[in-house]
């Protein structure tokens, strides 16, 4: 056959087909390798065709049966029987040992693969991309080829998750008490999801942590379904429901309903449970209520939405405005939308309009006169109204204050005491600055500058003052002064003032009664009151000395003091309370960052693993590769190959 003189390229070198195949008129075409390996193949028994093509021969060389035959022949020729070992030279032995060492993967090499998985998760890459990372690393370091596939990548992810989850749940289990922070939402595929975060303090530590607990897919968002999901979660991880001292949520009726909400149902099992309405959500609801009460705020909202939609939908208009800004030598800032679910959206939208005010007013004036644009004409009428400009400028200052408060509320591990203090302080500040006698209102310099260039009617600040008064009233209702109730016994502001010897004794008795089932040290009311009296004056003295200044400082001092062992338990419970559910909001942002449109088939279990590992990474937590490797190896009978 003329084809046998052709050369083909194998994985290793170019070979002549005649070296692989032989042909005879009796048996037809035979593959020498398949015959020698005695594999079941038509080319090992003789292939007879009337018409041959070169592709047939090339295809056989790449078939699995032929490649297996090549392996068998190689093993036969390099067989390590006793005779071969006796005849083996020192050089051959050294080469054989070197090849054997290269094929064997030691733990350090496997850990490189595990570290690559962690890098992929940090980069939010899929497990399919991990193979490319492995192959790239393989150019520079020795890593085993046997475990580079995506199937092993999932095994590594599972082992990493098990180590992180076991450490977290073990710490929560050993903590004396904890707060559960919950929220429900939907993912990109509109599945109902419940996210859980847990705040606790580790044994022998004075610092509090808030960690990702898990994400659970719900079949329905009723209170009973959510309670069932929480109960199953606690049972699965061996956590004690009785150690839950607070449930923090966004304040939805399904969560905090008085009779049939999640908190109400859990209270039937956990008598000492306290529910907490997220302070950031409360602030936003207060702003929203005040906003709806003042007609001028609706005009402001209409303008903000109109400006945003005008420039977000047209690159031509955006380009025109940017060109005009260059001519006027002004800086521009992208307009921001108003959002019902974004806490800072009002501040950002108003701030963007104020930053672009001069350019925007001139742009609308030109578009109105030159092109008779009705939208630009409406915006120009509003922007050229001096009263509207004063109101918008003052509103920018007020919303700036509220944005600072919102950011304070989003701090990690924010206690209820601190959250209440921030809210009350902001309410008092706004009243003191804006709601005293009209002549004593402390407007900012930029508001005064706008007033100086405005008409007498423009200097009428009645509408914005009304908004601030309504705002303070609504915030007052949502953050009442007596909100802390019995916990005011640990209010650092009160303890720093002149207090009587009996101050707080009744509150301490109430708290001790409420939590007697979970307090560790046996106590009597006399001993508890005695320690509290000592505690009050120690705190007062430390405040005078300046060694403590915040509630967190006071908690740390109490936990360190051996003489306050019993009263420090109540202080510890108070510090375990979480004021905000911002961690859950961050959790949903993380979920949407991982489960994108291109990865919308992620299973809930895998999503839960990725969120847990990524949360650990974002918290700068260390993941012990030795533990991960040992767990992975113990899962199956692994061979070092």
Rosetta blueprint (number, residue, H / E / L):
1 X L
2 X H
3 X H
4 X H
5 X H
6 X L
7 X E
8 X E
9 X E
10 X L
11 X L
12 X L
13 X L
14 X E
15 X E
16 X E
17 X H
18 X H
19 X H
20 X H
21 X E
22 X E
23 X E
24 X E
25 X L
26 X L
27 X L
28 X E
29 X E
30 X E
31 X E
32 X H
33 X H
34 X H
35 X H
36 X H
37 X H
38 X L
39 X L
40 X L
41 X L
42 X H
43 X H
44 X H
45 X H
46 X L
47 X E
48 X L
49 X L
50 X L
51 X L
52 X L
53 X L
54 X H
55 X H
56 X H
57 X H
58 X H
59 X H
60 X H
61 X H
62 X H
63 X L
64 X H
65 X H
66 X H
67 X H
68 X H
69 X H
70 X H
71 X H
72 X H
73 X H
74 X H
75 X H
76 X H
77 X H
78 X L
79 X L
80 X L
81 X L
82 X H
83 X H
84 X H
85 X H
86 X H
87 X H
88 X L
89 X L
90 X H
91 X H
92 X H
93 X H
94 X H
95 X H
96 X H
97 X H
98 X H
99 X H
100 X H
101 X H
102 X H
103 X H
104 X L
105 X L
106 X L
107 X H
108 X H
109 X H
110 X H
111 X H
112 X H
113 X H
114 X H
115 X H
116 X H
117 X H
118 X H
119 X H
120 X H
121 X H
122 X H
123 X L
124 X L
125 X L
126 X L
127 X H
128 X H
129 X H
130 X H
131 X H
132 X H
133 X H
134 X H
135 X H
136 X H
137 X H
138 X L
139 X L
140 X L
141 X L
142 X L
143 X L
144 X L
145 X L
146 X L
147 X L
148 X L
149 X L
150 X H
151 X H
152 X H
153 X H
154 X H
155 X H
156 X H
157 X H
158 X H
159 X H
160 X H
161 X H
162 X H
163 X H
164 X H
165 X H
166 X H
167 X H
168 X H
169 X H
170 X H
171 X H
172 X H
173 X H
174 X H
175 X L
176 X L
177 X L
178 X E
179 X E
180 X E
181 X E
182 X E
183 X E
184 X E
185 X E
186 X E
187 X L
188 X L
189 X L
190 X L
191 X L
192 X E
193 X E
194 X E
195 X E
196 X E
197 X E
198 X E
199 X E
200 X E
201 X E
202 X L
203 X L
204 X L
205 X L
206 X L
207 X L
208 X E
209 X E
210 X E
211 X E
212 X E
213 X E
214 X E
215 X E
216 X E
217 X E
218 X L
219 X L
220 X L
221 X L
222 X L
223 X H
224 X H
225 X H
226 X H
227 X H
228 X H
229 X H
230 X H
231 X H
232 X H
233 X H
234 X H
235 X H
236 X H
237 X L
238 X L
239 X L
240 X L
241 X H
242 X H
243 X H
244 X E
245 X E
246 X E
247 X E
248 X E
249 X E
250 X L
251 X L
252 X L
253 X H
254 X H
255 X H
256 X H
257 X L
258 X L
259 X L
260 X L
261 X L
262 X H
263 X H
264 X H
265 X H
266 X H
267 X H
268 X H
269 X H
270 X L
271 X L
272 X L
273 X L
274 X E
275 X E
276 X E
277 X E
278 X L
279 X H
280 X H
281 X H
282 X H
283 X H
284 X H
285 X H
286 X H
287 X H
288 X H
289 X H
290 X H
291 X H
292 X H
293 X H
294 X L
295 X H
296 X H
297 X H
298 X H
299 X H
300 X H
301 X H
302 X H
303 X H
304 X H
305 X H
306 X H
307 X H
308 X H
309 X H
310 X H
311 X H
312 X H
313 X L
314 X L
315 X H
316 X H
317 X H
318 X H
319 X H
320 X H
321 X H
322 X H
323 X H
324 X H
325 X H
326 X H
327 X H
328 X H
329 X L
330 X L
331 X L
332 X L
333 X L
334 X L
335 X L
336 X L
337 X L
338 X L
339 X L
340 X L
341 X L
342 X L
343 X L
344 X L
345 X H
346 X H
347 X H
348 X H
349 X H
350 X H
351 X H
352 X H
353 X H
354 X H
355 X H
356 X L
357 X H
358 X H
359 X H
360 X H
361 X H
362 X H
363 X H
364 X H
365 X H
366 X H
367 X H
368 X H
369 X H
370 X H
371 X H
372 X L
373 X L
374 X H
375 X H
376 X H
377 X H
378 X H
379 X H
380 X H
381 X H
382 X H
383 X H
384 X L
385 X L
386 X H
387 X H
388 X H
389 X H
390 X H
391 X H
392 X H
393 X H
394 X H
395 X H
396 X H
397 X H
398 X H
399 X H
400 X H
401 X H
402 X H
403 X H
404 X H
405 X H
406 X H
407 X H
408 X H
409 X H
410 X L
411 X L
412 X L
413 X L
414 X L
415 X L
416 X H
417 X H
418 X H
419 X H
420 X H
421 X H
422 X H
423 X H
424 X H
425 X H
426 X H
427 X H
428 X H
429 X H
430 X H
431 X H
432 X H
433 X H
434 X H
435 X L
436 X L
437 X L
438 X H
439 X H
440 X H
441 X L
442 X L
443 X L
444 X L
445 X H
446 X H
447 X H
448 X H
449 X H
450 X H
451 X H
452 X H
453 X L
454 X L
455 X L
456 X L
457 X L
458 X L
459 X L
460 X L
461 X L
462 X H
463 X H
464 X H
465 X H
466 X H
467 X H
468 X H
469 X H
470 X H
471 X H
472 X H
473 X H
474 X H
475 X H
476 X H
477 X H
478 X H
479 X L
480 X L
481 X L
482 X L
483 X L
484 X L
485 X H
486 X H
487 X H
488 X H
489 X H
490 X H
491 X L
492 X H
493 X H
494 X H
495 X H
496 X H
497 X L
498 X L
499 X L
500 X L
501 X L
502 X L
503 X L
504 X L
505 X H
506 X H
507 X H
508 X H
509 X H
510 X H
511 X H
512 X H
513 X H
514 X H
515 X L
516 X L
517 X L
518 X L
519 X L
520 X L
521 X L
522 X L
523 X L
524 X L
525 X H
526 X H
527 X H
528 X H
529 X H
530 X H
531 X H
532 X H
533 X H
534 X H
535 X H
536 X H
537 X H
538 X H
539 X H
540 X H
541 X H
542 X H
543 X H
544 X H
545 X H
546 X L
547 X L
548 X L
549 X L
550 X L
551 X H
552 X H
553 X H
554 X H
555 X H
556 X H
557 X H
558 X H
559 X H
560 X H
561 X L
562 X H
563 X H
564 X H
565 X L
566 X L
567 X H
568 X H
569 X H
570 X H
571 X H
572 X H
573 X H
574 X H
575 X H
576 X H
577 X L
578 X L
579 X L
580 X L
581 X L
582 X H
583 X H
584 X H
585 X H
586 X H
587 X H
588 X H
589 X H
590 X H
591 X H
592 X H
593 X H
594 X H
595 X L
596 X L
597 X H
598 X H
599 X H
600 X L
601 X L
602 X L
603 X L
604 X H
605 X H
606 X H
607 X H
608 X H
609 X H
610 X H
611 X H
612 X H
613 X H
614 X H
615 X H
616 X H
617 X H
618 X H
619 X L
620 X L
621 X L
622 X L
623 X L
624 X L
625 X H
626 X H
627 X H
628 X H
629 X H
630 X H
631 X H
632 X H
633 X H
634 X H
635 X H
636 X L
637 X L
638 X L
639 X L
640 X L
641 X L
